Amino acid sequence: MELLKLESITKDYGNGKGLFDFSMNLNKGEIVGLIGINGAGKTTLLDTVSGKILADSGEIFYDGEKIGIDSKCRKEFGISVNPGFYDYLNTYENLKAILYLNGISDKKIVNEKIKNVLKIVGLKNVENKKIKEFSFGMKQRLGFAQAILNSGSIMLLDEPFVGLDVNGRNMVKEYVKEMVEKNQMAVVFSDHNLDEVKALCNRLVVIRNGRKIYDGNLDIKSSIIIKVKDSSGIDNSIAKKIDSTTVEVTERNINDKIKNITKITEITRIEKVMNPLEKMLEVNNNVENH
């Protein structure tokens, strides 16, 4: 079921930077990986959905209703996009401030929620530690804790794995998967690493220069180009004819396809073509995380 819908969102910062005519939907129980190099528009997209910035044009709908910059439904959004903290306050005080802003002030409930979320993110027993004493990895965990406190229906996570060790990354993945399965929560997270995306999401959105260039699943098969003596006798159910000496097949059941082709004509060369998804992300995979 569709939970969030973006229609033709544009946020133009000038010089080709921003987000342009961007549309997508987000369904309940869906985990969407958002991929793109630095400056592609990932954070702008997440900030627009979260309400941190206002788009120049376009509309956002939540559960079928149009939402604006001050819509209360965003209280259901667990957000960790460039998380900010009060460095002079301790862990407990920072999280308590978030709950207070969401209208939760009962001391017993506040204590229970904070204790539970710190246990989830691996920051147990640091309630009294001031944020200025935190390492970068600890701040990343605390940012995820902030998102958990608010998450009711949607989570928006901007590069949640940066600065986390293996245990921290697994913690994020396990919690997200559990909440999606248990509560049919919808999650969007950005990352540079395709392997991390594959390990968590069931859908991928690729952004380049502020525009969506791909939106779909990750199971895209590589193409195999096969050079043959004569392709005229090869049926399209076996291989796609490119020209009189070239056919194209997918990786699926490749051995059977090759056997069928050799029954018809001689194969002179086999070439593998890069997976279209890998090609789109070829530049991204060489970019260091920041």
C-alpha contacts under 8 A as a table, 3 or more apart, distances in Angstrom:
res1	aa1	res2	aa2	distance
1	M	27	N	5.33
1	M	28	K	5.67
2	E	5	K	7.37
2	E	25	N	6.79
2	E	26	L	5.92
2	E	27	N	4.23
2	E	28	K	6.33
2	E	63	D	6.95
3	L	25	N	7.55
3	L	26	L	5.75
3	L	27	N	5.07
3	L	28	K	5.87
3	L	62	Y	5.75
3	L	63	D	4.76
3	L	64	G	7.38
3	L	186	A	7.85
4	L	25	N	5.56
4	L	26	L	4.95
4	L	27	N	6.75
4	L	60	I	7.32
4	L	61	F	5.68
4	L	62	Y	4.66
4	L	63	D	6.17
4	L	64	G	7.69
5	K	23	S	7.56
5	K	24	M	6.01
5	K	25	N	4.27
5	K	26	L	6.33
5	K	60	I	5.68
5	K	61	F	5.01
5	K	62	Y	6.56
5	K	64	G	7.99
6	L	9	I	6.59
6	L	22	F	7.24
6	L	23	S	4.91
6	L	24	M	5.22
6	L	25	N	6.06
6	L	58	G	7.56
6	L	59	E	6.03
6	L	60	I	4.63
6	L	61	F	6.52
7	E	21	D	7.68
7	E	22	F	6.67
7	E	23	S	4.61
7	E	24	M	6.90
7	E	58	G	5.55
7	E	59	E	5.22
7	E	60	I	6.29
8	S	20	F	7.39
8	S	21	D	4.10
8	S	22	F	4.74
8	S	23	S	5.03
8	S	57	S	7.30
8	S	58	G	4.76
8	S	59	E	6.89
9	I	19	L	6.96
9	I	20	F	6.34
9	I	21	D	5.02
9	I	22	F	4.78
9	I	23	S	6.42
9	I	55	A	6.47
9	I	56	D	7.61
9	I	57	S	5.75
9	I	58	G	4.19
9	I	59	E	6.42
10	T	18	G	7.50
10	T	19	L	5.07
10	T	20	F	4.39
10	T	21	D	5.16
10	T	22	F	6.54
10	T	55	A	5.81
10	T	56	D	5.61
10	T	57	S	5.28
10	T	58	G	6.27
11	K	18	G	5.34
11	K	19	L	4.97
11	K	20	F	6.45
11	K	44	T	7.79
11	K	54	L	7.84
11	K	55	A	4.93
11	K	56	D	5.08
11	K	57	S	7.11
12	D	16	G	7.40
12	D	17	K	6.33
12	D	18	G	4.86
12	D	19	L	6.26
12	D	20	F	7.14
12	D	56	D	7.09
13	Y	16	G	7.30
13	Y	17	K	5.35
13	Y	18	G	5.40
14	G	17	K	5.61
14	G	18	G	7.43
16	G	209	N	7.09
16	G	210	G	7.93
17	K	39	G	7.13
17	K	40	A	7.66
17	K	41	G	7.49
17	K	209	N	6.88
17	K	210	G	6.74
18	G	39	G	7.86
18	G	40	A	7.51
18	G	41	G	5.53
18	G	44	T	6.67
18	G	209	N	7.57
18	G	210	G	5.41
19	L	22	F	6.60
19	L	41	G	5.60
19	L	44	T	6.86
19	L	45	L	7.02
19	L	209	N	7.64
19	L	210	G	4.12
19	L	211	R	6.27
20	F	210	G	5.50
20	F	211	R	5.55
21	D	58	G	7.62
21	D	211	R	7.03
22	F	210	G	7.86
22	F	211	R	6.16
22	F	212	K	6.32
23	S	212	K	7.84
26	L	30	E	6.94
26	L	32	V	7.90
26	L	186	A	6.89
27	N	30	E	5.56
27	N	186	A	6.33
28	K	184	Q	5.35
28	K	185	M	5.69
28	K	186	A	5.00
29	G	180	V	5.10
29	G	181	E	6.60
29	G	183	N	7.71
29	G	184	Q	4.08
29	G	185	M	5.11
29	G	186	A	5.10
29	G	187	V	7.87
30	E	180	V	7.09
30	E	184	Q	7.67
30	E	185	M	7.20
30	E	186	A	4.96
30	E	187	V	6.27
30	E	201	C	7.74
30	E	202	N	6.86
30	E	203	R	7.67
31	I	180	V	7.72
31	I	186	A	6.02
31	I	187	V	4.71
31	I	188	V	5.96
31	I	189	F	7.87
31	I	200	L	7.27
31	I	201	C	4.71
31	I	202	N	5.68
31	I	203	R	6.48
32	V	187	V	6.11
32	V	188	V	4.77
32	V	189	F	6.47
32	V	201	C	5.40
32	V	202	N	6.33
32	V	203	R	4.86
32	V	204	L	5.59
32	V	205	V	7.01
33	G	188	V	5.98
33	G	189	F	5.25
33	G	190	S	5.78
33	G	191	D	7.20
33	G	197	V	5.70
33	G	201	C	5.68
33	G	202	N	7.82
33	G	203	R	6.24
33	G	204	L	4.82
33	G	205	V	6.14
34	L	42	K	6.82
34	L	188	V	6.85
34	L	189	F	5.77
34	L	190	S	4.32
34	L	191	D	6.38
34	L	204	L	6.18
34	L	205	V	5.01
34	L	206	V	6.02
34	L	207	I	7.39
35	I	42	K	7.36
35	I	190	S	5.80
35	I	191	D	5.62
35	I	192	H	5.90
35	I	194	L	7.90
35	I	204	L	7.41
35	I	205	V	6.25
35	I	206	V	4.84
35	I	207	I	6.18
35	I	281	L	7.99
35	I	284	N	7.92
36	G	39	G	7.94
36	G	40	A	5.49
36	G	41	G	7.61
36	G	42	K	6.77
36	G	191	D	7.53
36	G	192	H	6.49
36	G	206	V	5.90
36	G	207	I	5.10
36	G	208	R	6.03
36	G	281	L	7.64
36	G	284	N	6.23
37	I	40	A	5.46
37	I	192	H	6.77
37	I	208	R	7.45
37	I	283	V	7.61
37	I	284	N	5.23
37	I	287	V	6.86
38	N	41	G	7.77
39	G	42	K	7.47
39	G	209	N	7.39
40	A	207	I	5.95
40	A	208	R	5.09
40	A	209	N	4.79
40	A	210	G	5.22
40	A	211	R	7.93
41	G	44	T	5.15
41	G	45	L	6.14
41	G	207	I	6.76
41	G	208	R	7.47
41	G	209	N	6.83
41	G	210	G	4.77
41	G	211	R	7.78
42	K	45	L	5.21
42	K	46	L	6.42
42	K	190	S	6.73
42	K	207	I	7.03
42	K	210	G	7.91
43	T	46	L	5.04
43	T	47	D	5.93
43	T	81	V	7.27
43	T	158	D	6.74
44	T	47	D	5.08
44	T	48	T	6.05
44	T	53	I	7.92
45	L	48	T	5.18
45	L	49	V	6.35
46	L	49	V	5.18
46	L	50	S	6.06
46	L	81	V	7.22
46	L	156	L	6.59
46	L	157	L	7.96
46	L	158	D	7.47
47	D	50	S	5.06
47	D	51	G	6.04
47	D	52	K	5.02
47	D	53	I	5.73
47	D	81	V	7.20
48	T	51	G	5.21
48	T	52	K	6.07
48	T	53	I	5.14
48	T	54	L	5.98
48	T	55	A	6.37
49	V	52	K	7.76
49	V	60	I	7.47
50	S	53	I	7.87
50	S	74	R	6.73
50	S	77	F	7.29
50	S	79	I	7.07
50	S	156	L	7.62
51	G	54	L	6.66
51	G	68	G	7.73
51	G	69	I	5.10
51	G	70	D	7.28
51	G	74	R	7.64
52	K	69	I	7.71
53	I	69	I	7.73
54	L	69	I	6.57
55	A	58	G	6.88
59	E	66	K	6.98
59	E	67	I	7.73
60	I	66	K	5.77
60	I	67	I	5.83
60	I	68	G	7.63
61	F	64	G	5.56
61	F	65	E	5.05
61	F	66	K	4.20
61	F	67	I	5.60
62	Y	65	E	5.29
62	Y	66	K	6.34
62	Y	67	I	6.51
62	Y	73	C	7.72
67	I	70	D	7.91
67	I	71	S	5.63
67	I	73	C	7.97
68	G	71	S	5.32
71	S	74	R	6.18
72	K	75	K	5.79
73	C	76	E	5.65
73	C	77	F	7.55
74	R	77	F	5.04
75	K	78	G	7.77
75	K	102	N	6.76
75	K	150	N	6.45
75	K	151	S	7.95
75	K	152	G	7.94
76	E	150	N	6.02
76	E	151	S	5.56
76	E	152	G	4.54
76	E	153	S	5.64
76	E	154	I	6.61
77	F	147	A	7.71
77	F	150	N	5.90
77	F	151	S	5.08
77	F	152	G	6.23
77	F	153	S	6.31
77	F	154	I	4.83
77	F	155	M	5.62
77	F	156	L	7.19
78	G	146	Q	7.27
78	G	147	A	3.98
78	G	148	I	5.75
78	G	149	L	6.85
78	G	150	N	4.46
78	G	151	S	3.76
78	G	152	G	6.98
78	G	153	S	7.95
78	G	154	I	6.06
78	G	155	M	4.44
78	G	156	L	6.15
79	I	146	Q	7.15
79	I	147	A	4.56
79	I	150	N	7.29
79	I	151	S	7.54
79	I	155	M	5.82
79	I	156	L	4.86
79	I	157	L	6.15
80	S	83	P	5.45
80	S	143	G	5.63
80	S	144	F	6.07
80	S	146	Q	6.88
80	S	147	A	5.38
80	S	156	L	6.19
80	S	157	L	4.93
80	S	158	D	6.18
80	S	160	P	7.69
81	V	156	L	7.19
81	V	157	L	5.95
81	V	158	D	4.91
82	N	158	D	7.17
83	P	143	G	5.50
84	G	143	G	7.85
85	F	94	N	6.64
85	F	131	I	7.21
86	Y	89	L	5.48
86	Y	90	N	7.98
86	Y	94	N	6.45
86	Y	131	I	7.05
87	D	90	N	7.42
87	D	130	K	6.47
87	D	131	I	4.65
87	D	132	K	4.82
88	Y	130	K	6.24
88	Y	131	I	6.70
88	Y	132	K	6.62
89	L	93	E	5.95
89	L	94	N	6.39
89	L	130	K	5.43
89	L	131	I	6.48
90	N	93	E	5.37
90	N	94	N	6.31
90	N	127	E	6.57
90	N	128	N	5.24
90	N	129	K	5.02
90	N	130	K	3.78
90	N	131	I	5.70
91	T	94	N	5.29
91	T	95	L	6.41
91	T	126	V	6.73
91	T	127	E	4.86
91	T	128	N	6.03
91	T	129	K	5.94
91	T	130	K	6.14
91	T	131	I	6.38
92	Y	95	L	5.36
92	Y	96	K	5.99
92	Y	114	I	6.98
92	Y	127	E	4.78
92	Y	128	N	6.45
93	E	96	K	4.99
93	E	97	A	6.16
94	N	97	A	5.31
94	N	98	I	6.80
95	L	98	I	5.23
95	L	99	L	6.56
95	L	114	I	6.74
95	L	146	Q	6.73
96	K	99	L	5.14
96	K	100	Y	6.14
96	K	110	V	6.65
96	K	114	I	7.47
97	A	100	Y	5.07
97	A	101	L	6.22
98	I	101	L	5.18
98	I	102	N	6.49
98	I	146	Q	7.44
98	I	149	L	7.96
99	L	102	N	5.08
99	L	103	G	6.43
99	L	104	I	5.13
99	L	105	S	6.98
99	L	110	V	7.09
99	L	149	L	7.44
100	Y	103	G	5.02
100	Y	104	I	4.98
100	Y	105	S	5.46
101	L	104	I	7.36
104	I	109	I	7.73
104	I	110	V	7.00
105	S	109	I	7.64
105	S	110	V	6.56
106	D	109	I	5.41
106	D	110	V	6.05
107	K	110	V	5.03
107	K	111	N	6.02
108	K	111	N	5.23
108	K	112	E	6.17
109	I	112	E	5.13
109	I	113	K	6.08
110	V	113	K	5.26
110	V	114	I	6.14
111	N	114	I	5.32
111	N	115	K	6.01
112	E	115	K	5.22
112	E	116	N	6.08
113	K	116	N	5.19
113	K	117	V	6.13
113	K	149	L	7.43
114	I	117	V	5.24
114	I	118	L	6.09
115	K	118	L	5.43
115	K	119	K	6.35
115	K	124	K	7.46
116	N	119	K	5.25
116	N	120	I	6.40
117	V	120	I	5.01
117	V	121	V	6.39
117	V	145	A	5.87
117	V	148	I	7.07
117	V	149	L	7.16
118	L	121	V	5.31
118	L	122	G	6.04
118	L	123	L	4.87
118	L	124	K	5.20
118	L	142	L	7.92
118	L	145	A	6.74
119	K	122	G	5.24
119	K	123	L	6.00
119	K	124	K	4.98
120	I	123	L	7.74
120	I	145	A	7.95
120	I	171	M	7.67
120	I	175	Y	8.00
121	V	124	K	7.99
121	V	141	R	5.76
121	V	142	L	7.33
121	V	144	F	7.29
121	V	145	A	6.34
121	V	168	G	7.61
121	V	171	M	6.81
121	V	172	V	7.74
122	G	141	R	7.50
122	G	168	G	7.88
123	L	126	V	5.92
123	L	138	M	7.61
123	L	141	R	7.53
123	L	142	L	7.77
124	K	127	E	7.36
125	N	128	N	7.86
126	V	129	K	5.24
129	K	133	E	7.05
129	K	134	F	7.92
130	K	133	E	5.66
130	K	134	F	7.20
131	I	134	F	5.13
131	I	139	K	7.64
134	F	137	G	7.94
134	F	138	M	5.71
134	F	139	K	6.24
135	S	138	M	5.19
135	S	139	K	6.37
136	F	139	K	5.10
136	F	140	Q	6.31
136	F	163	G	6.37
137	G	140	Q	5.04
137	G	141	R	6.41
137	G	162	V	7.95
137	G	163	G	4.85
137	G	164	L	5.31
137	G	165	D	7.84
138	M	141	R	5.06
138	M	142	L	6.19
139	K	142	L	4.90
139	K	143	G	6.03
140	Q	143	G	5.02
140	Q	144	F	6.38
140	Q	160	P	7.08
140	Q	162	V	7.54
140	Q	163	G	6.80
140	Q	164	L	7.12
141	R	144	F	5.12
141	R	145	A	6.25
141	R	164	L	7.80
141	R	168	G	7.53
142	L	145	A	4.77
142	L	146	Q	6.27
143	G	146	Q	5.09
143	G	147	A	6.53
144	F	147	A	5.05
144	F	148	I	6.27
144	F	157	L	7.96
144	F	160	P	7.28
144	F	172	V	7.87
145	A	148	I	5.05
145	A	149	L	6.31
146	Q	149	L	5.29
146	Q	150	N	6.79
147	A	150	N	5.49
147	A	151	S	5.98
147	A	155	M	6.85
147	A	156	L	7.79
147	A	157	L	7.91
148	I	151	S	5.09
148	I	155	M	7.98
151	S	154	I	6.00
151	S	155	M	5.92
152	G	185	M	7.26
153	S	183	N	7.87
153	S	184	Q	7.61
153	S	185	M	4.87
153	S	186	A	6.27
154	I	185	M	5.66
154	I	186	A	4.80
154	I	187	V	5.64
154	I	188	V	7.95
155	M	185	M	7.58
155	M	186	A	6.43
155	M	187	V	4.71
155	M	188	V	6.30
155	M	189	F	7.98
156	L	187	V	6.12
156	L	188	V	5.11
156	L	189	F	5.90
157	L	160	P	5.78
157	L	187	V	7.79
157	L	188	V	6.27
157	L	189	F	4.48
157	L	190	S	6.48
158	D	189	F	5.62
158	D	190	S	5.02
158	D	191	D	7.23
159	E	162	V	5.88
159	E	189	F	6.60
159	E	190	S	5.01
159	E	191	D	4.89
159	E	192	H	7.84
160	P	172	V	7.72
160	P	189	F	7.31
160	P	190	S	7.60
160	P	191	D	7.69
161	F	164	L	5.51
161	F	168	G	7.65
161	F	169	R	5.63
161	F	172	V	7.82
161	F	191	D	7.81
162	V	289	N	6.93
162	V	290	H	7.40
164	L	167	N	7.60
164	L	168	G	5.11
164	L	169	R	5.92
165	D	168	G	5.18
165	D	169	R	6.25
166	V	169	R	5.16
166	V	170	N	6.16
167	N	170	N	5.15
167	N	171	M	6.10
168	G	171	M	5.01
168	G	172	V	6.44
169	R	172	V	5.27
169	R	173	K	6.30
170	N	173	K	5.07
170	N	174	E	5.95
171	M	174	E	5.30
171	M	175	Y	6.13
172	V	175	Y	5.34
172	V	176	V	6.11
173	K	176	V	5.27
173	K	177	K	6.09
173	K	200	L	6.33
174	E	177	K	5.25
174	E	178	E	6.07
175	Y	178	E	5.09
175	Y	179	M	6.16
176	V	179	M	5.27
176	V	180	V	6.11
176	V	187	V	7.72
177	K	180	V	5.21
177	K	181	E	6.13
177	K	200	L	7.47
178	E	181	E	5.23
178	E	182	K	5.82
179	M	182	K	5.02
179	M	183	N	5.42
179	M	184	Q	6.87
179	M	185	M	6.11
180	V	183	N	5.58
180	V	184	Q	4.61
180	V	185	M	4.48
180	V	186	A	6.44
180	V	187	V	7.69
181	E	184	Q	5.55
181	E	185	M	7.51
182	K	185	M	7.90
191	D	194	L	7.64
191	D	196	E	7.65
191	D	197	V	7.16
192	H	284	N	6.08
192	H	285	N	6.41
192	H	287	V	7.32
192	H	288	E	7.96
192	H	289	N	6.86
193	N	196	E	5.47
193	N	197	V	6.55
193	N	284	N	7.77
193	N	285	N	6.19
194	L	197	V	4.99
194	L	198	K	6.10
194	L	281	L	7.86
194	L	285	N	7.28
195	D	198	K	5.07
195	D	199	A	6.23
196	E	199	A	5.14
196	E	200	L	6.56
197	V	200	L	5.38
197	V	201	C	5.57
197	V	204	L	7.89
198	K	201	C	5.86
198	K	202	N	7.53
198	K	218	L	7.23
201	C	204	L	7.23
202	N	217	N	6.36
202	N	218	L	7.32
203	R	215	D	7.37
203	R	216	G	5.50
203	R	217	N	4.61
203	R	218	L	6.49
204	L	214	Y	7.49
204	L	215	D	5.73
204	L	216	G	5.49
204	L	217	N	5.82
204	L	218	L	6.48
205	V	212	K	7.03
205	V	213	I	7.71
205	V	214	Y	5.54
205	V	215	D	4.47
205	V	216	G	6.71
206	V	212	K	5.86
206	V	213	I	5.71
206	V	214	Y	5.07
206	V	215	D	6.60
206	V	280	M	7.94
207	I	210	G	6.03
207	I	211	R	5.39
207	I	212	K	4.60
207	I	213	I	5.89
207	I	214	Y	7.38
208	R	211	R	5.39
208	R	212	K	6.48
208	R	213	I	6.63
212	K	215	D	7.35
217	N	220	I	7.35
218	L	277	L	7.49
220	I	275	N	6.81
220	I	276	P	7.11
220	I	277	L	6.75
221	K	250	T	6.18
221	K	251	E	6.08
221	K	252	R	7.45
221	K	275	N	6.22
221	K	276	P	8.00
222	S	250	T	5.99
222	S	251	E	6.02
222	S	272	K	7.33
222	S	273	V	6.17
222	S	274	M	5.92
222	S	275	N	4.18
222	S	276	P	6.90
223	S	248	E	6.61
223	S	249	V	5.76
223	S	250	T	4.62
223	S	251	E	6.39
223	S	272	K	6.29
223	S	273	V	5.24
223	S	274	M	7.12
223	S	275	N	6.87
224	I	248	E	5.61
224	I	249	V	5.18
224	I	250	T	5.78
224	I	251	E	6.71
224	I	270	I	7.06
224	I	271	E	5.81
224	I	272	K	4.56
224	I	273	V	5.74
225	I	246	T	6.99
225	I	247	V	5.97
225	I	248	E	4.65
225	I	249	V	6.63
225	I	270	I	5.94
225	I	271	E	5.02
225	I	272	K	6.08
225	I	273	V	6.87
226	I	246	T	5.80
226	I	247	V	5.33
226	I	248	E	6.08
226	I	249	V	7.75
226	I	267	I	6.99
226	I	268	T	7.70
226	I	269	R	5.90
226	I	270	I	4.56
226	I	271	E	6.23
227	K	245	T	5.67
227	K	246	T	4.67
227	K	247	V	6.57
227	K	267	I	5.91
227	K	268	T	5.39
227	K	269	R	4.92
227	K	270	I	6.20
228	V	231	S	6.36
228	V	245	T	4.94
228	V	246	T	5.94
228	V	247	V	7.59
228	V	265	T	6.62
228	V	266	E	5.61
228	V	267	I	4.37
228	V	268	T	5.27
228	V	269	R	7.08
229	K	245	T	5.58
229	K	265	T	6.31
229	K	266	E	5.59
229	K	267	I	6.57
229	K	268	T	6.83
230	D	233	G	7.30
230	D	244	S	5.81
230	D	245	T	5.19
230	D	265	T	6.23
230	D	266	E	7.64
231	S	234	I	5.46
231	S	241	K	6.81
231	S	243	D	7.33
231	S	244	S	5.20
231	S	245	T	5.44
231	S	246	T	6.57
231	S	247	V	6.96
231	S	265	T	7.31
232	S	244	S	6.44
233	G	264	I	6.53
233	G	265	T	7.79
234	I	238	I	6.88
234	I	239	A	6.97
234	I	241	K	7.82
234	I	261	I	6.85
234	I	264	I	6.74
235	D	238	I	5.57
235	D	239	A	6.62
236	N	239	A	5.07
236	N	240	K	5.31
236	N	241	K	6.99
237	S	240	K	7.67
238	I	249	V	7.65
238	I	257	K	6.18
238	I	260	N	7.40
238	I	261	I	7.59
239	A	247	V	5.96
239	A	248	E	5.65
239	A	249	V	5.17
239	A	257	K	7.59
240	K	247	V	5.34
240	K	248	E	5.00
240	K	249	V	6.36
241	K	244	S	7.54
241	K	246	T	6.27
241	K	247	V	4.38
241	K	248	E	6.40
242	I	245	T	7.76
242	I	246	T	5.25
242	I	247	V	5.15
242	I	248	E	6.80
243	D	246	T	5.16
243	D	247	V	7.01
249	V	254	I	7.59
249	V	257	K	7.81
250	T	254	I	6.94
251	E	254	I	5.12
253	N	256	D	5.60
253	N	257	K	6.50
254	I	257	K	5.07
254	I	258	I	6.19
255	N	258	I	5.18
255	N	259	K	6.26
256	D	259	K	5.11
256	D	260	N	6.25
257	K	260	N	5.13
257	K	261	I	6.21
258	I	261	I	5.09
258	I	262	T	6.18
259	K	262	T	5.23
259	K	263	K	6.47
260	N	263	K	5.28
260	N	264	I	6.90
261	I	264	I	5.28
261	I	265	T	6.10
261	I	266	E	7.65
261	I	267	I	7.61
262	T	265	T	5.17
262	T	266	E	5.55
262	T	267	I	6.43
263	K	266	E	7.98
267	I	270	I	7.63
274	M	278	E	6.75
274	M	279	K	6.35
275	N	278	E	5.20
275	N	279	K	6.22
276	P	279	K	5.01
276	P	280	M	6.32
277	L	280	M	5.15
277	L	281	L	6.39
278	E	281	L	5.04
278	E	282	E	5.70
279	K	282	E	5.00
280	M	283	V	7.51
281	L	284	N	4.91
281	L	285	N	6.10
282	E	285	N	5.61
282	E	286	N	7.08
283	V	286	N	5.53
283	V	287	V	6.85
284	N	287	V	5.32
285	N	288	E	7.95
